[in-house]
Amino acid sequence: MTTVRYAPSPTGRLHLGNARPALLNWLFAKANAGTYILRLDDTDTARSTEEFARGIETDLAWLGIAPDLKVRQSDRTALYDAARDRLIASGRLYPAYETEEELDTKRARARLLGRPPIYDRAALNLTPEQRAKYEAEGRRPHWRFRLDGRPVAFDDLIKGPQTVNTVSMSDPVLVRADGSYLYTLPSVVDDIDLGITHVIRGEDHVSNTGTQIEIFEALGGNVPAFAHHNLLTGAEGEGLSKRLGSLSLAELREAGYEPMAVAIVAVLTGTSLALEPYPDLAALQQVFALSAVSHGSARFDPAELSSLNSRILHQMPYETARPRLEPLGLASEALWLALRGNLSVFSDIAGLATLVTGPVTPVIADEDREFLVQAGELLPPEPWDETTWSKWTDALKAATGRKGRALFHPLRLALTGREQGPELKSLLPLVGRTACLARLP
Ligand code: GLU
């Protein structure tokens, strides 16, 4: 049974880059009839807020993600405490008393000697007397995980065989001096407890994976499979920070982007697959596989998002659009089919609909007035359909000798008041004869 988790920290709103692991996990779960868990990593109580937690759920729902289970790390401290105690008992977690300044000094000294600034494990050699002395001074220990000192290998489902050399890493601090947990241990404890089979996350976590595999093993848990994806970056390769407001999912939604346009960009940028306007996540899931994620960069191009958004709207079936057209009083299939090809964002529909319903201010150039009067005289009788436009303009062409732009453009300007817009052959029957006549001189 496949079980995955998406594990954001509720310390900000989700942005486009966060949508990538959220969706990769979702698509993987769906492809394998698996379970999707939303895990809020809220152990940082100073920065986590209820509002951000709600925001994350709103954003995921907007993308079409409905977690099967939601958990919060702040509810699960007892599990972490139990794991901590087991690691202490087995000698893998040890107390260290250095202050930040002392650690800084050690690092500076190592650099000076041309050595890597790795923690020297001095705390492992403390005698009980030395510890007691520190405690008496009021020092509280932080707790470090004693790494095994051997390379940790795993087969990444995206990146292929990986080796993390924990020899070149400092023993990580798992518990702060105030007793609170850093991300590393709670994540492993939850992955074991919740039966996570696949951990799909950004490649910034590869070295954590080395440490975490050791912790899985130290706790006797099943080590899940790992897949580390490339991170979405800006055009210059810069990270999409959580604080980059304009790319937050909330702001993209406000700007009128379709969730599927955002989802396709978030998933398919930096893969071997083309960004096509898939209508829903199920269709995206049909083409997507983790193996398509490239080993290189994933550069986000805002122009691609806009173009995808338009393409999604241009081929959106009426049945899909209808629930959104109804509140606008625009639920007409003919209207939708006539106008959808000119939408950049869905809300453009209201402005475009005025081309049918009016008011339209006709634009009539002096040199076209005569021609347009003739056009009014030659307007075919109703009923009108999609062939009316060509019948009408053929007749006008024969009568006036005008063709091409000279024939069509004055008609468009008079009938719509705009230089460009939806195809007149579809628009004409919607406007109707009376309104058309009224827009001609
Ligand atoms: N809270 C971590 C993050 O947002 C989760 C990483 C993971 O998936 O393990 O980076």
Boltz pocket constraint, residues with backbone or C-beta under 6 A from the ligand:
constraints:
  - pocket:
      binder: B
      contacts: [[A, 5], [A, 6], [A, 7], [A, 8], [A, 9], [A, 41], [A, 183], [A, 187], [A, 200], [A, 201], [A, 205]]
      max_distance: 6.0
